[in-house]
Amino acid sequence: MVVKLYVHGTPQGNQTWGNVQGYDKQYIDCLYGGSIKKVEADVQMWVEVQENRDLGKKVCYYTYYRKDTLEYGTARSGGYFALTLRLDCYYSYVSNIYSLLDAVFNSFIVGQILDKKGGSFQYKITNFESHQAKKGYELGAIEEEIKKYLLTFSSDNNILDLKDFNTSRNSQITTENLCDCKPEEMTSHIRQYGLVSISPLHPTVAIANLKQELSNKEQLYWQKGQQEITELRNTIENKDQQIRSISNAKSTIEQEKLNVSAQLEKTNKLIENIRNLLSVKELKTTKLENPNEEKSDDSDIQEKKTSHQLRRKLHLIKETGVLIILSVILLRMIMQKSCTKDSSCDKENTQISLIDSIARLNSGIAMLNEENNELKEKKDKAVKEVFDQRYPNAIIDIMGISNGRMHCGKSYWISLKNVDGKLEGSFLFDDTPVLYDSFTPDQKGVHIISYVIDGVKVIERTVKVED
């Protein structure tokens, strides 16, 4: 087993400690600012299989990396410290190597090269090589101690040849918690992908499973909420349709009522005319029943008048009979239209029946309106609950506010924070729509900014506007 240890970091700029040459130097230089450091963790160890062109064979790099490090004499972030161990084989107990390099860091580095400063480390030196000469020791001694440890506490089953391992080329880096590093599983993963990041700060399998479970439940609740909202909308639309149908029926009955009233008025006038005609008929019939009435002196003239009057009376009686027949037919048509088959209705009963029908319709419409309002309140409550469950930490963020106050005539941008993506909603400033997510207050005082989804205010924020 060939063991090489390299120290590198940023005392003042990127530096290395040890005889770093050729491919090893290229690899270490790539770690400084490389994409592999995008895995967020203050302390971690990368295990990576590479094809070392200088050696003409595969090697495995174990890099213990500290991100919580500041450069010498500055408080500027972005520095790092790392120990890179190169083996010409694969050591399967990667958790042991992590513990070994962590012990080297705490025993040889902290207190000599780095000082603990609160929650981070800071370089005590400006140059690795000058520190090495001053202290008078070489990294070779540490290399021998590491090699001695690995050979003493390992078996042939722990040290594997790299010939059947794939390199990390084009592989996506994955993370593993130090507690979950089982030799068999890690060996299988490295043999296939050649790359992994190990850290006690990475989520454990149990935590990852719990997060996934919570995410699945959140998605399920969201889908259920959306389904309930859809069902409420459909119910409200059906109720609205019923209300429209009843309103149309009410309008039809009102029109029918007007038509019947007009017909009743015509009938009453016709009955009055018939009564007048019948009165005239009785009078003229009485005169016909007294044929012995004295004639005037001029008997011929009187006889002619009597004959003419008799013809007129007979014509009047005939005309009256026709009117009576027509009135009876018209009355029957009206009664059949206004009354049921087995009832004996008159004008008053018909009007009372129409009034009762309209009253029942008004009562039904009032009940439907009340039910419609209850459904709307349930829908609004469901929209608010779904939003609160999905985005419990959502806030309305306002750019440009100074000391928590706003000023008249100044424009401000608003947005939602702690939400995923853009929601299908809009902002209101005192119930006034906000266009393009920007508003300019023109009155001082206390105002309310709210975010509305589907007509529901799901979140609000109170602001104070001054001159």
VOFI-531654 format. One line per field, with one value per residue (C-alpha): x, y, z; residue in one letter. Coordinates in Angstrom, 2 decimals. Layout:
# residues N
xx c(X; ...)
yy c(Y; ...)
zz c(Z; ...)
aa c(a; ...)
# end
This chain:
# residues 467
xx c(0.00; 1.39; 0.25; 0.70; -0.59; -1.02; -2.07; -3.64; -5.75; -5.80; -3.56; -3.08; -4.29; -4.34; -1.26; -0.08; 2.21; 4.23; 5.90; 2.80; 3.61; 2.10; -1.38; -1.73; -1.19; -3.71; -6.29; -5.75; -5.82; -9.19; -10.62; -9.98; -13.17; -14.25; -17.84; -17.32; -17.41; -21.02; -22.04; -22.93; -21.33; -18.76; -16.86; -16.91; -14.70; -14.75; -13.90; -12.99; -11.45; -9.24; -6.97; -3.51; -1.73; 1.65; 1.40; -0.47; -3.08; -6.15; -5.82; -8.31; -8.27; -9.70; -9.98; -10.89; -12.26; -13.06; -15.13; -15.49; -12.06; -10.98; -7.81; -4.90; -5.59; -8.98; -12.59; -13.26; -15.11; -14.37; -11.26; -10.75; -8.36; -7.99; -6.02; -5.85; -4.79; -3.90; -3.95; -3.14; -6.00; -9.50; -9.87; -13.46; -13.87; -14.15; -15.57; -12.24; -10.28; -12.62; -11.97; -8.21; -7.97; -10.21; -7.77; -4.79; -6.62; -7.33; -3.88; -1.44; -3.34; -5.51; -3.36; -0.38; -1.75; -5.34; -6.95; -10.53; -12.42; -15.99; -17.80; -15.01; -11.22; -8.65; -5.16; -2.28; 0.31; 0.69; 2.67; 2.71; 6.37; 7.77; 5.79; 7.21; 10.78; 10.11; 8.60; 11.15; 8.96; 7.87; 4.55; 6.30; 6.13; 2.36; 2.12; 3.97; 1.69; -1.40; 0.02; 0.98; -2.53; -4.24; -2.06; -2.32; -6.09; -7.10; -7.32; -6.92; -10.70; -10.62; -7.97; -9.28; -7.65; -9.05; -8.93; -12.71; -13.67; -15.13; -13.63; -15.65; -15.69; -19.19; -20.57; -22.93; -21.72; -24.00; -24.01; -23.92; -24.08; -21.09; -23.39; -24.82; -21.45; -21.64; -18.55; -20.48; -22.86; -20.11; -17.88; -20.70; -21.43; -17.77; -17.16; -20.06; -19.76; -16.29; -17.46; -19.22; -19.27; -19.30; -20.09; -21.71; -23.66; -25.34; -28.92; -29.17; -31.22; -33.88; -34.08; -34.12; -36.96; -38.84; -38.41; -39.66; -42.62; -43.45; -43.09; -45.45; -47.99; -47.71; -48.33; -51.27; -52.81; -52.34; -54.01; -56.84; -57.31; -57.37; -59.92; -62.14; -61.90; -62.90; -65.85; -66.95; -66.74; -68.83; -71.40; -71.59; -71.99; -74.82; -76.53; -76.11; -77.69; -80.61; -81.05; -81.05; -83.62; -85.89; -85.46; -86.49; -89.48; -90.42; -90.22; -92.42; -95.00; -94.95; -95.63; -98.37; -99.86; -99.94; -101.56; -104.23; -104.91; -105.40; -107.73; -109.69; -110.08; -111.38; -113.77; -115.10; -115.78; -117.52; -119.65; -120.62; -121.64; -123.69; -125.44; -126.32; -127.67; -129.73; -131.25; -132.27; -133.68; -135.88; -137.24; -138.16; -139.61; -141.97; -143.31; -143.91; -146.00; -148.70; -150.24; -153.52; -151.80; -153.78; -152.74; -152.34; -154.80; -153.01; -153.56; -151.66; -148.58; -148.69; -149.05; -145.98; -143.92; -144.97; -143.99; -140.58; -139.92; -140.82; -138.31; -135.59; -136.38; -136.16; -132.79; -131.52; -132.55; -130.72; -127.60; -127.68; -127.88; -124.75; -122.85; -123.93; -122.69; -119.33; -118.85; -119.53; -116.96; -114.35; -114.97; -114.52; -111.19; -109.92; -111.04; -109.46; -106.16; -106.20; -107.64; -106.95; -109.15; -111.25; -111.36; -114.01; -111.94; -112.96; -110.91; -109.91; -108.72; -106.63; -104.89; -104.27; -102.77; -100.43; -99.34; -98.65; -96.59; -94.51; -93.99; -92.76; -90.38; -89.01; -88.48; -86.66; -84.42; -83.55; -82.60; -80.42; -78.69; -77.96; -76.57; -74.52; -72.98; -72.12; -70.43; -68.44; -67.26; -66.17; -64.31; -62.56; -61.61; -60.28; -58.13; -56.68; -55.99; -54.31; -52.09; -51.13; -50.32; -48.23; -46.45; -46.37; -43.40; -44.71; -44.27; -44.95; -41.58; -41.35; -38.22; -37.16; -38.60; -36.27; -36.61; -39.93; -41.63; -42.77; -43.12; -45.76; -44.87; -42.17; -42.53; -42.07; -41.80; -43.58; -43.20; -43.88; -41.01; -40.69; -42.97; -42.19; -42.50; -45.02; -48.59; -51.72; -52.66; -52.36; -51.54; -53.95; -53.01; -55.99; -58.27; -56.77; -55.16; -51.38; -50.18; -46.88; -46.12; -45.30; -47.25; -46.84; -48.69; -50.21; -51.77; -50.02; -51.27; -51.62; -52.34; -52.83; -51.14; -52.66; -52.14; -55.31; -55.80; -59.15; -60.75; -59.40; -56.91; -54.43; -51.81; -51.66; -49.10; -49.63; -47.38; -47.07; -46.77; -45.32; -44.78)
yy c(0.00; 3.38; 6.27; 9.98; 12.86; 16.42; 19.52; 22.41; 25.47; 29.28; 30.90; 33.75; 32.53; 28.89; 26.93; 23.34; 21.68; 18.69; 17.62; 17.99; 17.44; 16.29; 14.85; 15.10; 18.87; 19.17; 17.27; 19.37; 22.63; 21.60; 21.32; 25.02; 26.68; 23.51; 22.34; 19.51; 22.09; 22.89; 20.16; 22.30; 21.11; 22.84; 19.58; 16.57; 13.98; 13.25; 9.74; 9.77; 7.28; 8.83; 7.60; 8.96; 9.42; 9.87; 6.48; 4.85; 3.35; 4.16; 5.76; 6.70; 10.15; 10.72; 14.49; 15.78; 19.28; 22.16; 25.03; 26.87; 28.53; 32.20; 33.48; 34.84; 38.25; 38.73; 37.97; 37.26; 34.02; 31.66; 30.08; 26.38; 23.79; 20.23; 17.00; 14.78; 11.15; 9.26; 5.44; 3.12; 0.89; 1.22; 1.05; -0.07; 1.27; 4.86; 5.92; 4.85; 7.05; 9.96; 9.47; 9.13; 12.37; 14.15; 13.07; 14.36; 17.68; 18.09; 16.83; 18.41; 21.28; 22.95; 25.07; 25.12; 26.13; 27.06; 28.65; 28.15; 31.44; 31.09; 28.81; 28.75; 28.41; 31.07; 30.63; 31.51; 31.42; 33.00; 30.20; 26.40; 25.90; 28.53; 26.96; 23.54; 24.83; 26.64; 23.65; 21.28; 18.33; 16.68; 15.30; 12.00; 11.14; 11.59; 9.50; 6.63; 6.81; 6.65; 3.72; 1.90; 2.36; 1.13; -1.95; -2.77; -2.49; -3.86; -7.16; -8.11; -7.94; -4.20; -3.33; -3.80; -3.51; -0.66; -2.41; -3.14; 0.29; 3.02; 6.50; 9.55; 10.98; 12.34; 11.09; 13.16; 13.47; 11.90; 12.43; 9.96; 10.51; 9.15; 6.96; 5.28; 4.33; 0.54; -0.99; -3.26; -0.55; 2.08; -0.32; -1.10; 2.60; 3.62; 0.66; 1.88; 5.69; 6.43; 9.44; 10.22; 12.90; 11.73; 13.96; 13.79; 16.87; 15.18; 13.98; 10.41; 7.82; 8.04; 11.83; 11.62; 9.08; 11.28; 14.32; 12.31; 11.08; 14.62; 15.82; 13.08; 13.99; 17.67; 16.88; 14.64; 17.36; 19.89; 17.64; 16.88; 20.59; 21.34; 18.56; 19.93; 23.42; 22.06; 20.19; 23.32; 25.34; 22.76; 22.74; 26.53; 26.55; 24.00; 26.08; 29.20; 27.34; 26.30; 29.90; 31.11; 28.45; 29.43; 33.12; 32.38; 30.39; 33.26; 35.70; 33.39; 33.14; 36.92; 37.38; 34.75; 36.55; 39.78; 37.99; 36.38; 39.73; 41.38; 38.59; 38.85; 42.59; 42.02; 39.36; 41.67; 44.36; 41.82; 40.57; 44.17; 44.73; 41.51; 42.61; 45.96; 44.17; 41.78; 44.75; 46.34; 43.03; 42.68; 46.17; 45.62; 42.17; 43.69; 46.10; 43.24; 41.40; 44.32; 44.19; 45.97; 49.26; 52.19; 53.34; 56.94; 58.77; 57.87; 54.11; 53.36; 55.18; 53.57; 50.12; 50.66; 51.86; 48.84; 46.46; 48.16; 48.06; 44.36; 43.55; 45.51; 43.69; 40.29; 41.28; 42.50; 39.24; 37.27; 39.46; 39.12; 35.32; 35.20; 37.39; 35.18; 32.07; 33.73; 34.95; 31.48; 29.94; 32.59; 32.12; 28.37; 28.84; 31.21; 28.94; 25.88; 27.75; 29.13; 26.22; 22.51; 19.82; 19.05; 22.53; 25.24; 28.46; 32.03; 35.17; 35.56; 31.92; 32.21; 35.34; 33.76; 30.64; 32.80; 34.82; 31.60; 30.20; 33.36; 33.37; 29.77; 30.63; 33.63; 31.39; 28.78; 31.43; 32.80; 29.30; 28.68; 32.05; 31.18; 27.77; 29.42; 31.81; 28.87; 27.02; 30.13; 30.48; 26.81; 27.30; 30.45; 28.61; 25.63; 27.88; 29.60; 26.28; 24.73; 27.80; 27.81; 24.08; 24.32; 27.58; 27.94; 30.34; 32.53; 36.30; 39.42; 40.99; 44.69; 46.05; 49.58; 49.87; 51.73; 51.30; 49.53; 52.65; 53.78; 57.22; 58.81; 59.11; 56.43; 53.18; 49.79; 46.26; 43.43; 39.68; 36.46; 34.76; 31.12; 29.77; 27.43; 29.04; 31.75; 31.37; 32.24; 35.17; 38.95; 41.68; 44.26; 47.58; 48.56; 46.48; 48.23; 45.84; 46.15; 46.16; 44.58; 43.83; 47.50; 50.23; 53.87; 54.99; 58.46; 58.72; 58.46; 56.29; 52.56; 50.41; 46.70; 44.76; 41.37; 38.50; 37.09; 33.63; 32.86; 35.82; 34.79; 36.86; 34.15; 36.42; 40.07; 42.61; 45.97; 48.88; 52.52; 55.29; 58.69; 61.90)
zz c(0.00; -1.09; 1.13; 0.26; 2.40; 1.14; 3.09; 1.21; 1.99; 1.97; 4.64; 2.17; -1.20; -2.34; -1.10; -0.67; 1.86; 0.78; -2.44; -4.62; -8.30; -11.58; -11.58; -7.78; -8.00; -10.84; -8.80; -5.66; -7.64; -9.10; -5.59; -4.99; -6.27; -8.06; -8.49; -6.01; -3.22; -4.08; -1.64; 1.39; 4.65; 6.87; 7.32; 5.01; 3.33; -0.39; -1.59; -5.28; -7.71; -10.44; -13.23; -12.26; -15.60; -13.90; -12.22; -15.10; -12.77; -10.70; -7.27; -4.57; -2.98; 0.52; 1.10; 4.57; 3.90; 6.31; 4.94; 8.27; 7.92; 7.66; 6.05; 8.09; 9.64; 7.94; 8.63; 4.94; 4.32; 1.44; 2.88; 3.51; 4.93; 3.62; 4.11; 1.02; 1.46; -1.74; -1.73; -4.63; -3.44; -1.99; 1.80; 2.44; 6.02; 4.86; 8.25; 9.85; 7.43; 8.24; 11.96; 11.31; 9.29; 11.82; 14.57; 12.51; 12.09; 15.82; 16.95; 14.46; 12.83; 15.49; 17.78; 15.39; 11.98; 12.89; 15.95; 17.02; 16.74; 17.98; 15.56; 12.97; 12.52; 11.49; 10.12; 12.48; 9.67; 6.26; 4.55; 4.91; 3.90; 6.30; 9.11; 8.22; 8.36; 11.64; 13.37; 11.97; 11.06; 7.81; 6.63; 6.00; 9.69; 9.65; 6.46; 8.14; 11.18; 8.93; 6.93; 10.12; 11.51; 8.33; 8.06; 11.75; 12.08; 8.68; 6.87; 3.24; 2.91; 3.71; 1.10; -2.45; -5.86; -7.98; -11.37; -11.44; -9.99; -12.21; -12.02; -10.98; -14.48; -15.35; -12.00; -9.86; -6.29; -3.66; 0.11; 2.98; 6.71; 8.62; 10.75; 7.63; 6.06; 5.87; 4.17; 1.80; 0.60; 0.29; -1.66; -4.08; -4.60; -5.11; -7.46; -9.67; -9.46; -8.02; -5.98; -2.68; 0.06; 3.72; 6.69; 10.11; 8.96; 5.99; 6.64; 7.84; 5.99; 8.69; 8.36; 4.56; 4.71; 7.18; 4.92; 1.96; 3.99; 5.07; 1.50; 0.29; 2.98; 2.12; -1.54; -0.58; 1.62; -1.15; -3.72; -1.30; -0.63; -4.35; -4.86; -2.08; -3.55; -6.97; -5.44; -3.59; -6.79; -8.63; -5.81; -5.83; -9.61; -9.33; -6.65; -8.77; -11.67; -9.45; -8.27; -11.88; -12.81; -9.90; -10.75; -14.33; -13.08; -10.78; -13.70; -15.77; -12.95; -12.48; -16.18; -16.05; -13.08; -15.07; -18.01; -15.79; -14.09; -17.49; -18.57; -15.32; -15.85; -19.37; -18.07; -15.36; -17.95; -20.18; -17.25; -16.46; -20.08; -20.02; -16.83; -18.44; -21.53; -19.40; -17.55; -20.84; -21.98; -18.88; -19.35; -22.98; -22.26; -19.67; -22.27; -24.70; -22.13; -22.07; -25.59; -24.51; -23.85; -25.24; -28.63; -29.60; -31.64; -34.75; -34.68; -37.87; -36.82; -33.39; -34.88; -37.08; -34.12; -32.10; -34.92; -35.29; -31.54; -31.43; -34.17; -32.32; -29.05; -30.74; -32.30; -28.89; -27.23; -29.91; -29.56; -25.77; -25.98; -28.18; -25.72; -22.84; -24.64; -25.49; -21.92; -20.52; -22.90; -22.00; -18.27; -18.58; -20.43; -17.71; -14.89; -16.52; -16.87; -13.32; -11.31; -10.87; -12.39; -9.28; -7.63; -7.86; -8.00; -8.41; -9.02; -5.38; -5.02; -8.20; -6.94; -3.52; -5.20; -7.28; -4.24; -2.28; -5.16; -5.39; -1.60; -1.69; -4.54; -2.61; 0.43; -1.69; -3.24; 0.22; 1.43; -1.62; -1.16; 2.49; 1.49; -1.25; 1.32; 3.63; 0.77; -0.12; 3.51; 3.51; 0.23; 1.55; 4.76; 2.76; 0.54; 3.65; 5.44; 2.36; 1.97; 5.68; 5.61; 2.44; 3.30; 7.11; 6.93; 4.09; 4.53; 2.45; 1.65; 0.70; -0.94; -0.12; 3.42; 5.78; 9.57; 9.06; 7.62; 4.18; 2.61; 0.40; -3.26; -3.15; -5.11; -3.42; -4.76; -2.96; -3.18; -1.28; 0.52; 1.64; -1.12; -4.01; -7.44; -8.39; -7.08; -9.04; -6.81; -6.58; -4.04; -2.63; -1.00; 1.17; -1.13; -4.19; -6.76; -7.05; -10.67; -11.69; -7.98; -7.38; -5.58; -4.53; -1.35; -1.56; 1.90; 5.24; 8.07; 8.76; 5.72; 5.10; 2.30; 1.56; -0.88; -2.47; -4.01; -5.65; -3.85; -0.42; 1.62; 2.64; 4.26; 5.37; 6.53; 8.25; 7.24; 8.34; 5.73; 6.59; 4.59)
aa c(m; v; v; k; l; y; v; h; g; t; p; q; g; n; q; t; w; g; n; v; q; g; y; d; k; q; y; i; d; c; l; y; g; g; s; i; k; k; v; e; a; d; v; q; m; w; v; e; v; q; e; n; r; d; l; g; k; k; v; c; y; y; t; y; y; r; k; d; t; l; e; y; g; t; a; r; s; g; g; y; f; a; l; t; l; r; l; d; c; y; y; s; y; v; s; n; i; y; s; l; l; d; a; v; f; n; s; f; i; v; g; q; i; l; d; k; k; g; g; s; f; q; y; k; i; t; n; f; e; s; h; q; a; k; k; g; y; e; l; g; a; i; e; e; e; i; k; k; y; l; l; t; f; s; s; d; n; n; i; l; d; l; k; d; f; n; t; s; r; n; s; q; i; t; t; e; n; l; c; d; c; k; p; e; e; m; t; s; h; i; r; q; y; g; l; v; s; i; s; p; l; h; p; t; v; a; i; a; n; l; k; q; e; l; s; n; k; e; q; l; y; w; q; k; g; q; q; e; i; t; e; l; r; n; t; i; e; n; k; d; q; q; i; r; s; i; s; n; a; k; s; t; i; e; q; e; k; l; n; v; s; a; q; l; e; k; t; n; k; l; i; e; n; i; r; n; l; l; s; v; k; e; l; k; t; t; k; l; e; n; p; n; e; e; k; s; d; d; s; d; i; q; e; k; k; t; s; h; q; l; r; r; k; l; h; l; i; k; e; t; g; v; l; i; i; l; s; v; i; l; l; r; m; i; m; q; k; s; c; t; k; d; s; s; c; d; k; e; n; t; q; i; s; l; i; d; s; i; a; r; l; n; s; g; i; a; m; l; n; e; e; n; n; e; l; k; e; k; k; d; k; a; v; k; e; v; f; d; q; r; y; p; n; a; i; i; d; i; m; g; i; s; n; g; r; m; h; c; g; k; s; y; w; i; s; l; k; n; v; d; g; k; l; e; g; s; f; l; f; d; d; t; p; v; l; y; d; s; f; t; p; d; q; k; g; v; h; i; i; s; y; v; i; d; g; v; k; v; i; e; r; t; v; k; v; e; d)
# end
